[in-house]
Amino acid sequence: MPATLPVLYSLQNCPYAMRARLVLLLAQQKVLLRAISLKDKPAEMLLASPKGTVPVLVINSDEVIDESLTIMLWALKRSDPENLLYSQHANKLAEMLAMIEESDTEFKPTLEKYKRAKRYHGNDLEACRLACEPFIQGLEQRLIQHAFFMGDTPSLLDYALLPFIRQFSRVNKSIFSQDRYSNLHRWLSYHLQSRLFAKAMFKYPLWLEHHEQCILGE
C-alpha cells in the first residue's frame, strides 16, 4: 500500500465527515481512512489539528485540511469526473458556496434545535420545525425545475447538504413524508439508496483499536 496517500480522520455519523467522504469518493481521490471515536481521539490527529474535530485530512507533514468544505474543494480541484462544480457555468460555484454557507451558519443551528426538541420532548418542537422551513422550502422549490439543486445532475451543493437533509428527515419521519416535502423526499431517496452512499457509510474498524490500513472505498 502506498505510504504517500493522504490520511483522513473520520467519524462514522458526523455530517461534515460524511460529506467529505462522499466527495472524496466522487473525485476518485484515494485516502487512508482512520475511523475515530470522540471519546478516544488519536494523538496523531490532535497533533495535526489541535481543535479535535473531524474531518481532518493530512496530506503531508506540511499540509493539513481540517474543514470539510475545504477538503471537498481540494478533491474536486484535483479531479471532478462527475462535474460537481458545474465548471461550464462561471457563476455556479459562487452560488453553491453561498448556499453552503447559509446551511452551515443558519440552517444547521435551527436543525440542532429541532433535533433537541424532539429528543427531549420539548414543547417547542413545531416552532423549531417551522424555523427550518424557509431553507427547506427553498430547496423544495429548486427541485421543481430540476432533479438536483443546481440542475439535471448532482453538484457539490447536493452532497454538501445531503447529511443535514438526512438529519432533518429523521426528526419526524411522518411529517417529512407529507406532500410539502415531496421533491426533497424523492431527492433524498435517490441519494440514500445509491451505491455511493453505501460506500461512504461503510463502517471501518476504529484506528486506535486495530491500526488497520484502510483505503476509503476499497
C-alpha positions as CSV (number, residue, x, y, z in Angstrom):
1,M,0.0,0.0,0.0
2,P,1.4,3.4,-0.9
3,A,2.8,5.2,2.1
4,T,2.2,8.6,0.4
5,L,-1.6,8.6,0.5
6,P,-3.3,11.4,2.4
7,V,-4.8,10.3,5.8
8,L,-8.4,11.1,6.5
9,Y,-9.5,11.1,10.2
10,S,-13.3,10.5,10.1
11,L,-16.3,9.8,12.4
12,Q,-18.9,7.5,11.1
13,N,-22.0,9.6,11.5
14,C,-20.6,13.1,11.7
15,P,-22.4,15.0,8.8
16,Y,-19.2,17.0,8.0
17,A,-17.1,13.8,7.8
18,M,-19.9,12.2,5.7
19,R,-19.9,14.9,3.1
20,A,-16.1,14.9,2.9
21,R,-16.1,11.1,2.3
22,L,-18.9,11.4,-0.4
23,V,-16.9,13.9,-2.4
24,L,-13.6,12.2,-2.0
25,L,-15.2,9.1,-3.5
26,L,-16.7,11.0,-6.3
27,A,-13.4,12.8,-7.1
28,Q,-11.7,9.4,-7.0
29,Q,-9.1,10.6,-4.5
30,K,-7.7,7.7,-2.6
31,V,-7.0,8.3,1.1
32,L,-6.2,6.2,4.1
33,L,-9.2,6.3,6.4
34,R,-8.7,6.3,10.1
35,A,-12.0,5.9,11.9
36,I,-12.1,7.6,15.3
37,S,-14.2,7.8,18.5
38,L,-14.9,11.1,20.1
39,K,-14.1,9.6,23.4
40,D,-10.6,8.5,22.3
41,K,-9.0,10.7,19.7
42,P,-5.7,9.7,18.2
43,A,-2.7,11.7,19.3
44,E,-1.6,12.0,15.6
45,M,-4.9,13.6,14.7
46,L,-4.7,16.1,17.6
47,L,-1.1,16.9,16.7
48,A,-2.2,17.7,13.1
49,S,-5.3,19.6,14.1
50,P,-5.5,20.6,17.8
51,K,-9.2,21.7,17.6
52,G,-10.0,18.0,17.6
53,T,-12.9,17.9,15.2
54,V,-13.4,15.8,12.1
55,P,-12.8,15.5,9.3
56,V,-9.1,16.1,9.2
57,L,-7.1,15.4,6.0
58,V,-3.4,15.1,6.5
59,I,-1.9,15.4,3.0
60,N,1.7,15.6,4.2
61,S,3.7,16.9,7.1
62,D,3.3,20.5,5.8
63,E,-0.3,20.4,4.6
64,V,-3.4,19.6,6.8
65,I,-7.0,20.5,6.0
66,D,-9.5,20.3,8.8
67,E,-12.6,21.9,7.3
68,S,-15.0,19.6,5.4
69,L,-15.8,22.1,2.6
70,T,-12.1,22.8,2.0
71,I,-11.4,19.0,1.7
72,M,-14.3,18.7,-0.8
73,L,-12.9,21.6,-2.9
74,W,-9.3,20.2,-2.6
75,A,-10.6,16.9,-4.0
76,L,-12.6,18.4,-6.8
77,K,-9.9,20.7,-8.0
78,R,-7.7,17.6,-8.4
79,S,-10.4,15.6,-10.2
80,D,-14.0,16.3,-11.0
81,P,-15.2,13.4,-13.3
82,E,-18.9,14.0,-12.4
83,N,-18.6,17.8,-12.9
84,L,-19.9,18.6,-9.4
85,L,-18.5,22.1,-9.7
86,Y,-20.6,22.8,-12.9
87,S,-17.4,24.2,-14.4
88,Q,-19.1,25.2,-17.6
89,H,-21.1,27.8,-15.7
90,A,-19.0,30.6,-14.4
91,N,-21.2,31.7,-11.5
92,K,-22.4,28.3,-10.3
93,L,-19.7,27.7,-7.8
94,A,-20.2,31.0,-6.1
95,E,-23.9,30.3,-5.8
96,M,-23.2,26.9,-4.4
97,L,-20.7,28.2,-1.8
98,A,-23.2,30.9,-0.7
99,M,-25.9,28.3,-0.1
100,I,-23.5,26.0,1.8
101,E,-22.6,29.0,3.9
102,E,-26.2,29.6,4.6
103,S,-26.7,26.0,5.5
104,D,-23.7,25.8,7.8
105,T,-24.3,29.1,9.6
106,E,-28.1,29.5,9.7
107,F,-29.9,26.2,8.9
108,K,-27.6,23.9,10.9
109,P,-28.2,25.7,14.2
110,T,-32.0,25.6,13.7
111,L,-31.8,22.0,12.8
112,E,-29.9,21.3,16.0
113,K,-32.7,23.0,18.0
114,Y,-35.3,20.9,16.1
115,K,-33.4,17.7,16.9
116,R,-33.0,18.6,20.6
117,A,-36.7,19.5,20.9
118,K,-37.6,16.0,19.5
119,R,-35.1,14.2,21.7
120,Y,-36.1,15.9,24.9
121,H,-39.8,16.1,24.1
122,G,-39.8,19.9,24.2
123,N,-43.0,21.8,23.8
124,D,-41.4,23.9,21.1
125,L,-41.0,21.1,18.6
126,E,-43.3,22.6,16.0
127,A,-41.8,26.1,16.4
128,C,-38.3,24.6,15.8
129,R,-39.5,22.8,12.7
130,L,-41.0,26.0,11.3
131,A,-37.7,27.7,11.9
132,C,-36.2,25.2,9.5
133,E,-38.9,25.7,6.9
134,P,-37.5,28.7,4.9
135,F,-34.3,26.9,4.0
136,I,-36.0,23.6,3.4
137,Q,-38.7,25.0,1.2
138,G,-36.2,26.9,-0.8
139,L,-34.6,23.6,-1.6
140,E,-38.0,22.0,-2.3
141,Q,-38.7,24.8,-4.8
142,R,-35.4,24.3,-6.6
143,L,-36.3,20.6,-7.1
144,I,-39.5,21.6,-9.0
145,Q,-37.4,22.7,-12.0
146,H,-34.5,20.2,-11.8
147,A,-33.8,16.7,-10.4
148,F,-31.0,18.2,-8.3
149,F,-30.3,21.5,-6.6
150,M,-28.2,23.1,-9.4
151,G,-29.6,21.3,-12.4
152,D,-30.1,17.9,-14.0
153,T,-27.0,16.4,-12.5
154,P,-25.7,16.3,-8.9
155,S,-23.4,19.1,-7.7
156,L,-21.2,20.0,-4.8
157,L,-24.2,21.6,-3.2
158,D,-26.2,18.3,-3.2
159,Y,-23.5,16.4,-1.4
160,A,-22.7,19.2,1.0
161,L,-26.3,19.4,2.1
162,L,-27.2,15.7,2.0
163,P,-26.1,14.7,5.5
164,F,-28.1,17.6,7.0
165,I,-31.3,17.0,4.9
166,R,-31.0,13.4,6.0
167,Q,-30.9,14.5,9.7
168,F,-33.9,16.8,9.1
169,S,-35.9,14.0,7.6
170,R,-35.3,11.7,10.5
171,V,-36.5,14.1,13.2
172,N,-40.1,13.4,12.3
173,K,-40.5,10.9,9.5
174,S,-44.2,11.1,9.3
175,I,-44.1,14.9,8.6
176,F,-41.3,14.5,6.1
177,S,-43.3,12.1,4.1
178,Q,-46.0,14.7,3.5
179,D,-46.6,16.4,0.2
180,R,-44.9,19.6,1.2
181,Y,-41.6,17.7,1.0
182,S,-42.3,15.5,-2.0
183,N,-39.4,16.7,-4.1
184,L,-36.9,16.6,-1.3
185,H,-38.3,13.1,-0.4
186,R,-37.5,11.9,-3.9
187,W,-34.1,13.6,-4.0
188,L,-33.1,12.1,-0.6
189,S,-34.3,8.6,-1.5
190,Y,-32.2,8.8,-4.7
191,H,-29.1,9.6,-2.7
192,L,-29.6,7.2,0.3
193,Q,-30.3,4.3,-2.0
194,S,-27.2,4.8,-4.1
195,R,-24.1,2.7,-4.1
196,L,-22.1,5.8,-3.4
197,F,-23.9,6.4,-0.1
198,A,-23.4,2.8,0.9
199,K,-19.6,3.2,0.2
200,A,-19.4,6.5,2.1
201,M,-21.2,4.9,5.1
202,F,-19.2,1.7,5.3
203,K,-18.2,1.1,8.9
204,Y,-14.4,0.9,9.2
205,P,-12.7,-0.5,12.3
206,L,-11.5,2.1,14.8
207,W,-8.0,3.1,14.1
208,L,-6.8,3.1,17.7
209,E,-8.2,-0.4,18.2
210,H,-6.8,-2.1,15.2
211,H,-4.4,0.2,13.3
212,E,-5.6,-1.3,10.0
213,Q,-4.6,0.4,6.8
214,C,-8.0,1.1,5.2
215,I,-8.4,2.9,1.9
216,L,-11.7,4.8,1.6
217,G,-14.0,3.0,-0.8
218,E,-12.0,-0.2,-1.1
